[in-house]
Amino acid sequence: MTKLEKLFEPGNIGEMEVKNRIVMSPMGTFSLNPDGSLKDETADYYAERAKGGVGFIICQTSTILPEAAIPGRTGTWDDKFIPGLRRVADAIHQYDTKCAFQLTHHGRLLTQYSHMVIDGTQIKPIAPSAIPRLLTDIQIPRTQDSGVASSIWVADNVPAQEASKEDIKRIKSGFAEAARRVKQAGYDAVEIHGGHGYLISQFLSPFVNRRTDEYGGSTEKRARFACEVIEAVREKLGPEFPIVFRLSGSDFLEGGINIDEVVLQAPLFVEAGADALDVSASEQASIDWQYPSFLFPPGPLVHLAERIRKAVKVPIITVGKLGDPIFAEEMLRRGKADFTAMGRPLLADPELPNKAKEGRFDDIRRCVYCLNCFNFGAHPHFLSEGISCTVNPAVLREKKFQPLPTAAPKKVMIIGGGPAGMEAVRTLAERGHHVVLYEKTDKLGGQWYIACQQKQKKQDYPNLLKCLSRGLDKAGVEVKLNTEVTPQLVKSEKPDAVVIATGATPQTPNIPGADGKNEVQAIDVILGRAKVGRRVVVVGGRYVGLEIADQLADEGRRVTLVTSRALGRGIERNLYLTLRNRLIEKGVQLFANSPVVEIREKGIYIAFEGDLVFLKADTAVLAVGVKPENQLIEAVKEIVPEVHAVGDCVEPRDAMWAIREGAEIARRI
């Protein structure tokens, strides 16, 4: 067993002692009351992570002024927020865990909310320089179908107002007063957000900051605003209260801030009063680096923290796909950082630290880095209910979601061994029901198993199936593979209840030639059941289409991708950016809003900008979605009094919906 000595060694940030080196990084929960204060469920959510053994929790960001507020963010601009903040701090402190709250101003990102009034104050987009987001006067059309996960990111290309000296003075005071409220609410530290393309990082970056006064120009002058904010907060809080400054080690954007400049600016932040630096990455146009997906290797940002650590004498926190405790331990041992921050891995499993400390690595419910936790397009309920997690449906329902033992055990058949069926049957077994899981193929996992076979860097995806399978084993679930359930089988088994989770099958578009010899389903390509030629047209611009196009391009094929709607429709924005940029770099031709008219032996016709265009191809790979496999539902209803359907057989969506529905149904039976 690997002994995690460094990971569980106490550490200090200023005068604050932390019991171990694991930090929970700040993530928005969207768990707010109508007045913008934090719901009671938010306190339960943080308490569960503190109970799980994390040493230091940096709670979600808050806006420091009503003129800088956006939907889904709590505020720290008024004393009315202190009681809600205090409930969270008190909940965390029950478990000897330290906590901070993050403060921010969104700067020019507020242009899309400039029509709103918060607490009687008009939202005021401010930036270091009055440049539009795309740096030109291009007009961005507003449409119902934005092509990315959330229209929250689609805005008119209107420049924010250049910050005046009076604005700068007011914002510095706003940060200082917000920090005072955090301290008054009982927190152990405060974090100032100076990264990710928000206002402070806009001043730091030459891409956005075009000023010629004392706040712009040289690397040092662009750091002046950040330093003055830190100094104002230090003056308000006193010399001993810990201040953490979060920054982007790189924007990963041509012309933006880079690690060489950050290494020069970092000592200035420390001199201004920062007790630790929290090193992340990205600007809004490169946000795929902020939350690295399954397409990234572990720890893709650690090298940035390592460079900065050599330039300063305060603790460095690193972040970004660090959910593997063994990887984090080795990173700390090699002196690349002083603390390791985890966000999504602690959504997936709040008990990760305790399990790691006890050596129970196989029991950790691993994050798969699917980014569904930020996919507002596929999960619009986040804005009203709060975020969720593909592998952990209990997020923000920690107290309500404990499975209670049943007082009346039933015989339950679960039909379908995908994520919905696997989650349902495990929970039913844990509650005391008599269950059997039936799967018509020779493997469990359904659509997720297929996704695991793709040749992209999906080393994180199998972790979900391992977790679900381990849950079945520990619960003692009987599994019958290669068993197709018929109404006759249901009659013979005489169950009290049936859960149908039969999933979905690939869809074929209703166009001429869609059943031709040169047409194959993407799923068959992934599973090695179909071969493709040298020239390939992929039909479909969502997850599977983008991913199979990437795979085929890696194989050296000439690839064109066409979609009848916007490219990346419904895909989480960070993941979409990574896939789109990969395809562009590999020379894949992309045709959005171009319906397929006909598939022929030597290629396909598409409607492109009102014209008929023929794209030569040896093979057309179809990735146009799936249709529910629901034929069994009505037949079983005539046999069994209690029938439930979950997952894709109800409506094709994603694994988060499937697992969530499986878990919820299992608690109701």
C-alpha positions in Angstrom: 0.0 0.0 0.0 1.2 3.5 -0.9 1.7 5.5 2.3 0.6 9.1 1.8 2.8 10.9 4.2 3.2 14.3 2.5 -0.5 14.6 1.6 -1.5 14.3 5.2 1.3 16.4 6.7 0.1 19.6 8.4 0.9 22.9 6.7 0.6 26.6 7.3 -0.8 29.5 5.3 0.3 32.6 7.2 -0.8 32.1 10.8 -3.4 29.4 9.9 -2.4 25.8 10.4 -4.1 23.3 8.1 -4.3 19.6 9.2 -3.3 18.3 5.8 -2.3 19.4 2.3 -5.7 18.8 0.6 -7.6 22.0 -0.4 -11.1 22.0 -1.8 -11.0 24.5 -4.6 -13.8 27.0 -5.1 -16.7 25.9 -7.3 -20.0 27.7 -7.8 -22.9 25.7 -6.3 -25.8 27.8 -7.6 -27.5 26.9 -4.4 -29.1 30.2 -3.5 -32.3 31.6 -2.0 -34.2 34.2 -4.1 -32.4 37.0 -2.3 -29.0 35.6 -3.3 -28.1 34.3 0.1 -26.9 30.7 0.6 -29.4 27.9 1.1 -29.2 25.7 4.1 -28.3 22.8 1.7 -25.1 24.7 0.9 -23.9 24.3 4.5 -24.7 20.6 4.4 -22.8 20.3 1.1 -19.6 21.8 2.6 -20.0 20.0 5.9 -20.0 16.7 4.1 -16.7 17.6 2.4 -15.2 18.7 5.7 -16.4 15.5 7.4 -14.7 13.6 4.6 -11.3 14.8 5.7 -10.3 17.8 3.5 -8.0 20.2 5.3 -9.0 23.6 3.9 -12.1 24.5 2.0 -12.1 27.6 -0.2 -15.8 28.2 -0.7 -17.4 29.4 -3.9 -16.9 32.8 -5.3 -19.0 35.9 -4.3 -19.5 39.2 -5.9 -18.2 42.2 -4.0 -20.5 44.9 -5.3 -24.2 44.8 -6.5 -23.0 46.5 -9.8 -20.9 43.4 -10.4 -23.4 40.7 -9.6 -24.5 37.9 -11.9 -27.1 35.2 -11.6 -26.0 32.1 -9.6 -23.4 34.0 -7.5 -23.9 34.9 -3.9 -22.9 38.3 -2.7 -20.6 39.8 -0.1 -21.5 43.4 -0.8 -23.9 43.8 2.2 -24.0 42.7 5.8 -27.3 40.9 5.0 -25.2 38.1 3.6 -23.2 37.5 6.8 -25.7 35.1 8.5 -25.8 32.7 5.5 -22.0 32.9 5.2 -21.7 32.1 8.9 -23.9 29.0 8.6 -21.5 27.6 6.1 -18.4 28.4 8.2 -19.9 26.9 11.3 -20.8 23.7 9.4 -17.3 23.3 8.2 -15.7 24.0 11.5 -17.5 21.0 13.1 -14.8 18.8 11.6 -11.6 20.7 12.3 -11.4 22.0 8.8 -10.3 25.5 7.9 -12.3 27.6 5.4 -12.1 30.7 3.3 -14.6 32.5 1.0 -13.6 33.8 -2.4 -14.2 37.4 -3.6 -14.4 38.5 -7.2 -15.5 41.2 -9.7 -16.3 39.9 -13.2 -15.3 43.0 -15.1 -16.0 43.0 -18.8 -17.8 39.7 -18.5 -20.8 41.6 -17.1 -21.7 43.1 -20.5 -24.2 40.3 -21.0 -26.0 41.3 -17.8 -25.8 45.1 -18.2 -29.6 45.3 -18.5 -30.1 43.9 -15.0 -30.6 45.7 -11.7 -29.4 44.1 -8.5 -30.4 45.5 -5.1 -31.5 48.6 -6.8 -28.1 49.0 -8.5 -27.6 48.9 -12.3 -25.0 46.3 -13.3 -22.0 48.2 -14.6 -19.5 46.3 -16.9 -16.0 47.7 -16.3 -12.7 46.7 -17.8 -9.2 48.1 -17.8 -9.7 49.1 -21.4 -12.8 49.7 -23.4 -12.4 46.9 -26.0 -15.1 44.5 -27.1 -14.8 40.9 -26.1 -13.8 39.9 -29.7 -11.6 43.0 -30.1 -13.5 44.0 -33.2 -16.9 45.5 -34.0 -18.3 42.1 -35.2 -22.0 41.8 -34.3 -22.9 38.5 -32.6 -26.4 37.3 -33.6 -28.5 36.0 -30.7 -30.2 32.7 -31.5 -32.1 30.0 -29.6 -29.4 27.5 -30.4 -26.1 28.9 -29.2 -24.1 25.8 -30.2 -22.5 25.4 -26.8 -23.8 24.2 -23.5 -25.1 27.4 -22.1 -26.3 30.7 -23.6 -24.9 32.2 -20.5 -21.7 32.7 -22.5 -23.3 34.2 -25.5 -23.3 38.0 -25.4 -23.4 41.0 -27.7 -19.9 42.1 -28.6 -20.2 45.4 -26.7 -17.2 46.8 -25.0 -17.2 47.4 -21.2 -16.6 50.9 -19.9 -12.9 51.7 -19.2 -12.4 51.8 -15.4 -11.8 55.4 -14.2 -9.7 56.2 -11.1 -12.9 56.6 -9.2 -14.1 53.2 -10.3 -10.8 51.7 -9.2 -11.0 53.3 -5.8 -14.6 52.1 -5.3 -13.8 48.5 -6.4 -10.8 48.3 -4.0 -13.0 49.5 -1.2 -15.6 46.8 -2.3 -13.0 44.1 -2.0 -11.9 45.3 1.4 -15.4 45.5 2.8 -16.4 42.1 1.4 -13.3 40.6 3.1 -14.3 42.2 6.3 -17.7 40.5 6.1 -16.0 37.1 5.4 -13.9 37.6 8.5 -16.9 38.7 10.6 -18.8 35.6 9.4 -16.1 33.4 11.1 -14.0 32.3 8.2 -10.3 31.5 8.8 -9.0 33.2 5.6 -10.2 35.0 2.4 -9.3 34.4 -1.2 -9.1 37.2 -3.8 -9.9 35.9 -7.3 -7.3 37.3 -9.7 -7.6 34.7 -12.5 -9.8 33.2 -15.1 -10.4 36.3 -17.1 -12.3 38.2 -14.3 -11.5 41.9 -13.6 -8.2 41.6 -11.7 -6.8 39.2 -14.3 -8.1 41.5 -17.0 -5.7 44.2 -15.6 -2.9 41.7 -15.4 -3.2 40.6 -19.1 -1.8 42.5 -22.0 -4.5 41.0 -24.2 -7.2 43.1 -22.4 -5.2 45.8 -20.6 -4.3 48.5 -23.2 -4.0 51.4 -20.7 -1.1 53.9 -20.8 -1.4 55.2 -17.2 0.1 53.7 -14.0 -2.2 50.7 -14.3 -1.1 49.5 -17.8 1.9 49.0 -20.0 4.7 47.0 -18.4 4.3 43.7 -16.6 4.8 45.4 -13.3 2.3 48.2 -14.0 -0.4 45.8 -15.0 0.0 44.1 -11.6 -0.6 47.4 -9.8 -4.4 47.1 -9.5 -4.1 43.5 -8.1 -1.5 44.7 -5.6 -3.6 47.6 -4.5 -6.6 45.3 -4.0 -4.5 43.0 -1.8 -3.1 45.9 0.1 -6.7 47.3 0.7 -7.8 43.9 2.0 -4.7 43.5 4.2 -5.3 46.9 5.7 -9.0 46.1 6.5 -8.2 42.6 7.9 -5.1 43.3 9.9 -1.6 41.8 9.7 -2.4 38.2 10.8 -5.6 37.2 8.9 -4.6 34.9 6.0 -5.1 36.2 2.4 -4.9 33.8 -0.5 -4.5 35.2 -4.0 -5.8 33.1 -6.9 -4.2 33.7 -10.3 -3.9 32.2 -13.7 -0.4 30.9 -14.3 -1.1 31.3 -18.0 -4.1 32.4 -20.1 -3.1 29.8 -22.8 -4.1 32.5 -25.2 -1.9 34.2 -27.8 -1.1 37.7 -26.5 -2.5 37.0 -23.0 -0.6 36.6 -19.7 2.0 33.8 -19.8 4.0 32.0 -17.1 7.1 34.1 -17.7 5.2 37.3 -16.8 3.4 35.7 -13.9 6.7 34.7 -12.4 7.6 38.4 -12.4 4.3 39.5 -11.0 4.0 36.8 -8.2 6.5 38.4 -5.8 4.6 41.7 -6.1 1.4 40.0 -4.9 3.3 38.5 -1.9 4.9 41.9 -1.1 1.4 43.4 -1.2 0.2 41.0 1.5 -0.7 37.6 0.0 0.1 34.7 2.3 -0.4 32.0 -0.4 -0.8 31.9 -4.1 -3.5 29.6 -5.6 -2.3 28.8 -9.2 -4.9 27.9 -11.8 -5.0 28.9 -15.5 -7.1 30.3 -18.4 -8.9 33.3 -19.7 -12.6 33.0 -20.7 -11.6 32.3 -24.3 -9.4 29.4 -23.1 -11.7 28.2 -20.3 -11.1 24.6 -21.2 -7.8 24.9 -19.2 -9.7 26.1 -16.1 -11.5 22.8 -15.7 -9.4 20.2 -17.5 -11.6 17.4 -18.9 -11.0 13.7 -19.5 -9.2 14.8 -22.7 -6.3 16.2 -20.5 -3.6 14.2 -18.7 -3.5 14.3 -14.9 -2.1 17.6 -13.4 -1.8 19.6 -16.6 -1.3 22.9 -14.6 1.2 21.7 -12.1 4.2 23.0 -14.1 2.8 26.5 -13.7 2.7 26.2 -9.9 6.2 24.7 -9.9 7.6 27.7 -11.7 5.9 30.2 -9.4 7.0 28.3 -6.3 10.6 29.0 -7.2 9.9 32.7 -7.4 8.2 33.3 -4.0 8.5 32.2 -0.4 4.9 31.6 0.4 2.9 28.4 0.0 1.7 27.5 -3.5 -1.6 25.7 -4.1 -1.9 23.8 -7.4 -5.1 22.6 -9.0 -6.4 20.8 -12.1 -7.2 17.0 -12.4 -5.5 16.1 -9.1 -8.1 13.7 -7.9 -5.7 10.7 -7.7 -4.2 10.9 -4.2 -1.2 8.9 -5.2 -0.4 11.3 -8.1 -1.0 14.2 -5.7 1.4 12.7 -3.1 4.1 12.3 -5.6 3.7 15.8 -6.9 4.0 17.2 -3.4 7.0 15.0 -2.6 8.8 16.3 -5.7 8.3 19.9 -4.4 6.1 21.1 -7.2 3.6 22.8 -4.8 2.8 23.0 -1.1 -0.9 22.1 -1.3 -3.0 20.2 -3.8 -6.5 21.5 -4.6 -9.4 19.3 -5.7 -12.8 20.4 -6.8 -14.7 17.9 -8.9 -13.1 14.9 -7.2 -14.7 16.1 -4.0 -18.0 16.5 -5.7 -17.7 12.8 -6.8 -16.6 11.6 -3.4 -16.7 13.8 -0.3 -14.9 11.0 1.6 -11.9 10.9 -0.8 -9.4 12.3 1.8 -10.4 9.8 4.6 -10.4 6.9 2.2 -7.0 7.8 0.8 -5.6 8.2 4.3 -6.9 4.7 5.2 -5.5 3.2 2.0 -9.0 2.4 0.7 -8.1 3.6 -2.8 -10.5 1.1 -4.5 -13.4 2.5 -2.5 -12.9 6.1 -3.8 -15.7 7.1 -6.2 -13.6 8.7 -8.8 -14.4 11.8 -10.8 -14.6 11.0 -14.5 -13.9 14.7 -15.5 -16.9 14.6 -17.8 -17.7 18.3 -16.9 -21.5 17.6 -16.6 -21.3 19.4 -13.3 -21.0 22.7 -15.4 -23.2 21.7 -18.3 -26.1 24.2 -18.0 -27.4 23.4 -21.5 -28.0 19.7 -20.7 -29.0 20.5 -17.0 -30.8 23.8 -16.9 -32.2 22.9 -13.4 -28.7 23.8 -12.0 -29.6 27.5 -12.0 -32.6 26.8 -9.7 -31.6 23.6 -7.8 -27.8 23.8 -7.8 -25.1 21.7 -9.4 -25.0 18.0 -9.5 -22.5 15.2 -10.4 -22.6 12.3 -12.8 -21.2 9.8 -10.3 -22.7 11.3 -7.1 -26.4 12.1 -7.3 -26.4 13.2 -3.6 -24.6 16.5 -4.3 -26.5 19.3 -2.5 -28.9 16.6 -1.2 -26.6 15.2 1.4 -29.1 15.0 4.3 -32.1 13.9 2.2 -30.4 11.3 0.0 -29.4 8.6 2.5 -31.0 5.3 1.5 -33.3 4.2 4.3 -33.8 0.5 4.9 -37.2 -0.8 3.6 -39.8 -2.0 6.0 -41.4 -4.2 3.3 -38.8 -6.0 1.1 -39.9 -6.6 -2.5 -38.8 -8.8 -5.3 -37.6 -6.5 -8.0 -36.3 -7.1 -11.5 -34.0 -4.5 -13.0 -33.9 -4.8 -16.8 -30.8 -3.2 -18.3 -27.2 -3.1 -17.0 -26.3 0.5 -18.0 -25.5 3.2 -15.4 -29.2 3.7 -14.6 -29.9 0.1 -13.9 -26.6 -0.5 -12.0 -27.3 2.5 -9.7 -30.9 1.4 -9.1 -30.1 -2.2 -8.3 -27.3 -1.4 -5.9 -29.4 1.1 -4.0 -32.4 -1.3 -3.9 -30.1 -4.1 -2.5 -28.6 -1.8 0.1 -32.1 -1.0 1.3 -33.0 -4.6 1.7 -35.0 -5.5 -1.4 -34.5 -8.8 -3.2 -33.1 -7.9 -6.6 -31.7 -9.4 -9.8 -30.1 -7.4 -12.6 -30.7 -8.6 -16.2 -28.5 -7.5 -19.1 -29.0 -8.8 -22.7 -25.3 -8.4 -23.7 -22.2 -10.0 -22.2 -21.1 -6.7 -20.5 -22.4 -4.2 -18.1 -22.3 -0.4 -18.8 -24.5 0.2 -21.7 -23.7 3.4 -23.6 -21.0 4.3 -21.0 -19.2 1.0 -21.8 -19.1 2.0 -25.5 -17.8 5.5 -24.6 -15.0 3.8 -22.6 -13.8 2.0 -25.8 -13.1 5.2 -27.7 -9.5 5.9 -28.5 -9.5 9.4 -27.1 -7.7 9.9 -23.8 -10.6 8.5 -21.8 -8.6 6.9 -19.0 -11.0 8.5 -16.5 -14.2 7.0 -18.0 -13.7 3.4 -16.9 -13.6 4.6 -13.3 -17.4 5.0 -13.3 -18.0 1.4 -14.3 -15.4 0.1 -11.8 -17.2 2.1 -9.1 -20.7 0.8 -10.1 -19.5 -2.8 -10.5 -17.8 -2.7 -7.1 -21.0 -1.4 -5.6 -22.9 -4.4 -7.0 -20.3 -6.8 -5.6 -20.4 -5.2 -2.1 -24.2 -5.2 -2.1 -24.3 -8.9 -3.2 -26.4 -8.2 -6.3 -27.1 -11.2 -8.6 -26.4 -10.3 -12.2 -27.6 -12.3 -15.2 -25.7 -11.4 -18.4 -26.6 -12.5 -22.0 -30.3 -12.6 -20.8 -32.8 -10.8 -22.9 -35.9 -10.2 -20.8 -39.3 -10.9 -22.5 -42.8 -10.5 -21.1 -42.8 -14.3 -20.7 -39.7 -14.2 -18.4 -41.3 -11.4 -16.3 -44.5 -13.6 -15.9 -42.4 -16.6 -14.8 -40.4 -14.6 -12.3 -43.5 -12.9 -10.7 -41.7 -9.8 -9.4 -43.4 -7.2 -7.1 -41.8 -4.4 -9.1 -39.8 -3.9 -12.3 -37.3 -1.2 -13.1 -36.8 -0.9 -16.9 -33.4 0.7 -17.9 -33.0 -0.7 -21.4 -31.3 2.3 -22.7 -31.2 3.4 -26.3 -30.0 2.3 -29.8 -28.3 4.4 -32.6 -30.5 6.4 -34.7 -30.5 6.5 -38.5 -31.5 9.8 -40.2 -34.4 9.7 -42.6 -32.5 10.6 -45.7 -31.9 8.8 -49.0 -28.9 6.5 -48.9 -28.7 6.3 -45.1 -28.9 2.5 -45.3 -26.2 2.2 -48.0 -23.1 0.0 -47.9 -20.8 3.0 -47.3 -22.8 4.2 -44.3 -21.8 3.0 -40.8 -22.8 3.9 -37.3 -20.2 5.6 -35.1 -20.8 3.1 -32.3 -19.8 0.2 -34.7 -16.6 2.1 -35.5 -15.8 2.6 -31.9 -16.4 -1.1 -31.1 -14.3 -2.2 -34.1 -17.3 -3.8 -35.9 -17.1 -1.5 -38.9 -14.2 -0.3 -41.1 -13.9 3.1 -42.8 -12.1 4.3 -45.8 -9.4 6.9 -46.3 -11.8 9.8 -46.8 -14.6 10.0 -44.2 -17.5 12.3 -43.6 -18.8 12.3 -40.0 -22.5 13.2 -39.8 -23.3 14.7 -36.4 -21.7 17.6 -34.4 -22.3 16.6 -30.8 -20.2 14.5 -28.4 -19.9 11.3 -30.4 -19.5 13.1 -33.8 -16.7 15.4 -32.5 -14.9 12.5 -30.7 -15.1 10.0 -33.6 -13.9 12.7 -36.0 -10.9 13.4 -33.7 -10.2 9.6 -33.5 -10.3 9.2 -37.3 -8.1 12.2 -37.9 -5.5 10.7 -35.5 -5.6 7.6 -37.7 -4.4 9.7 -40.6 -7.7 9.8 -42.5 -9.1 12.9 -44.3 -12.1 13.8 -42.2 -15.0 16.2 -42.8 -17.7 16.8 -40.1 -21.1 18.0 -41.0 -24.0 18.8 -38.7 -27.5 20.1 -39.5 -27.4 22.4 -36.5 -24.9 24.4 -34.6 -21.6 22.7 -33.9 -21.2 21.4 -30.3 -24.9 21.8 -29.5 -25.5 20.9 -25.9 -21.9 20.1 -25.1 -20.3 21.7 -22.0 -18.4 24.7 -23.2 -14.9 23.7 -21.8 -15.1 20.2 -23.4 -16.5 21.7 -26.7 -13.6 24.1 -26.9 -11.0 21.3 -26.4 -12.6 19.1 -29.1 -13.3 21.9 -31.6 -9.7 23.2 -31.3 -8.3 19.7 -31.8 -10.3 19.3 -35.0 -9.1 22.6 -36.3 -5.5 21.8 -35.5 -5.8 18.4 -37.3 -7.3 19.9 -40.4 -10.8 18.5 -40.1 -13.3 20.5 -42.2 -16.3 21.6 -40.2 -19.7 22.4 -41.8 -22.2 23.7 -39.2 -25.9 24.3 -40.0 -25.5 22.1 -43.1 -28.1 19.3 -43.3 -27.3 16.1 -45.2 -29.5 15.9 -48.3 -28.4 12.5 -49.6 -25.7 9.8 -49.0 -24.3 8.3 -52.2 -21.7 5.7 -53.0 -18.8 8.2 -53.4 -19.8 10.8 -50.9 -22.7 12.9 -49.6 -24.7 16.0 -50.6 -25.2 18.7 -48.0 -27.1 22.0 -48.0 -24.4 24.6 -47.3 -25.4 28.3 -47.2 -28.4 27.6 -49.5 -26.3 25.6 -52.1 -26.1 21.9 -52.8 -22.5 20.8 -52.1 -21.0 17.3 -52.7 -18.4 16.1 -50.3 -16.4 13.1 -51.6 -16.1 10.3 -49.1 -15.4 6.6 -49.0 -17.4 6.2 -45.8 -20.2 8.2 -44.0 -20.1 7.7 -40.3 -23.4 8.4 -38.6 -23.4 10.0 -35.2 -26.8 11.6 -35.1 -27.9 10.4 -31.6 -29.9 7.5 -30.2 -33.5 6.5 -29.8 -35.2 5.0 -26.7 -35.3 1.2 -26.4 -38.7 1.3 -24.8 -40.8 -1.5 -26.4 -40.9 -3.5 -23.1 -42.4 -0.8 -21.0 -46.1 -1.2 -22.0 -45.9 -4.9 -22.2 -44.6 -5.2 -18.6 -47.2 -2.8 -17.3 -49.9 -5.4 -18.1 -48.1 -8.0 -16.0 -46.6 -6.2 -13.0 -48.5 -3.7 -10.8 -45.4 -1.5 -10.2 -43.3 -0.6 -13.2 -40.7 2.2 -13.4 -38.6 3.4 -16.4 -35.3 5.2 -16.0 -32.5 6.5 -18.1 -32.3 6.6 -21.9 -35.3 4.3 -22.4 -37.4 7.3 -21.2 -35.5 9.9 -23.1 -31.9 9.8 -24.4 -29.8 12.2 -22.3 -26.5 11.6 -20.4 -25.1 9.5 -17.6 -25.9 12.1 -15.0 -29.6 11.9 -15.7 -29.5 8.1 -15.9 -27.7 7.6 -12.5 -29.8 10.3 -10.9 -33.1 8.7 -12.0 -31.9 5.2 -11.0 -30.9 6.5 -7.6 -34.2 8.3 -7.1 -36.5 5.4 -8.2 -34.6 3.0 -5.9 -35.3 5.2 -3.0 -39.1 5.3 -3.7 -39.7 1.6 -4.2 
